[in-house]
Amino acid sequence: MAEKLGRLKIVLDILEPAIEKKDLKHFLGRPHTRLRGHSPSSLLDTDYGLEAVKDLIETAFTGAFT
């Protein structure tokens, strides 16, 4: 559990300048097609999942969605 909270902190630090706090719950809990239908919060159990979420955020920041 502590590891997942640490991963969540990393994601929140990345997202902080780009998303309002009121929208965090929606973003973290909503399934996303780029995450194979998983929600970002469900993938934070593993380092691999954290990397997938970080990739999603970085892609959104750069506007590279296709």
Secondary structure as a PSIPRED ss2 file (coil, helix, strand):
# PSIPRED VFORMAT (PSIPRED V4.0)

   1 M C   1.000  0.000  0.000
   2 A H   0.000  1.000  0.000
   3 E H   0.000  1.000  0.000
   4 K H   0.000  1.000  0.000
   5 L H   0.000  1.000  0.000
   6 G H   0.000  1.000  0.000
   7 R H   0.000  1.000  0.000
   8 L H   0.000  1.000  0.000
   9 K H   0.000  1.000  0.000
  10 I H   0.000  1.000  0.000
  11 V H   0.000  1.000  0.000
  12 L H   0.000  1.000  0.000
  13 D H   0.000  1.000  0.000
  14 I H   0.000  1.000  0.000
  15 L H   0.000  1.000  0.000
  16 E C   1.000  0.000  0.000
  17 P C   1.000  0.000  0.000
  18 A C   1.000  0.000  0.000
  19 I C   1.000  0.000  0.000
  20 E C   1.000  0.000  0.000
  21 K H   0.000  1.000  0.000
  22 K H   0.000  1.000  0.000
  23 D H   0.000  1.000  0.000
  24 L H   0.000  1.000  0.000
  25 K H   0.000  1.000  0.000
  26 H H   0.000  1.000  0.000
  27 F H   0.000  1.000  0.000
  28 L H   0.000  1.000  0.000
  29 G H   0.000  1.000  0.000
  30 R C   1.000  0.000  0.000
  31 P C   1.000  0.000  0.000
  32 H E   0.000  0.000  1.000
  33 T H   0.000  1.000  0.000
  34 R H   0.000  1.000  0.000
  35 L H   0.000  1.000  0.000
  36 R C   1.000  0.000  0.000
  37 G C   1.000  0.000  0.000
  38 H E   0.000  0.000  1.000
  39 S C   1.000  0.000  0.000
  40 P H   0.000  1.000  0.000
  41 S H   0.000  1.000  0.000
  42 S H   0.000  1.000  0.000
  43 L H   0.000  1.000  0.000
  44 L C   1.000  0.000  0.000
  45 D C   1.000  0.000  0.000
  46 T C   1.000  0.000  0.000
  47 D H   0.000  1.000  0.000
  48 Y H   0.000  1.000  0.000
  49 G H   0.000  1.000  0.000
  50 L H   0.000  1.000  0.000
  51 E H   0.000  1.000  0.000
  52 A H   0.000  1.000  0.000
  53 V H   0.000  1.000  0.000
  54 K H   0.000  1.000  0.000
  55 D H   0.000  1.000  0.000
  56 L H   0.000  1.000  0.000
  57 I H   0.000  1.000  0.000
  58 E H   0.000  1.000  0.000
  59 T H   0.000  1.000  0.000
  60 A H   0.000  1.000  0.000
  61 F H   0.000  1.000  0.000
  62 T H   0.000  1.000  0.000
  63 G C   1.000  0.000  0.000
  64 A C   1.000  0.000  0.000
  65 F C   1.000  0.000  0.000
  66 T C   1.000  0.000  0.000
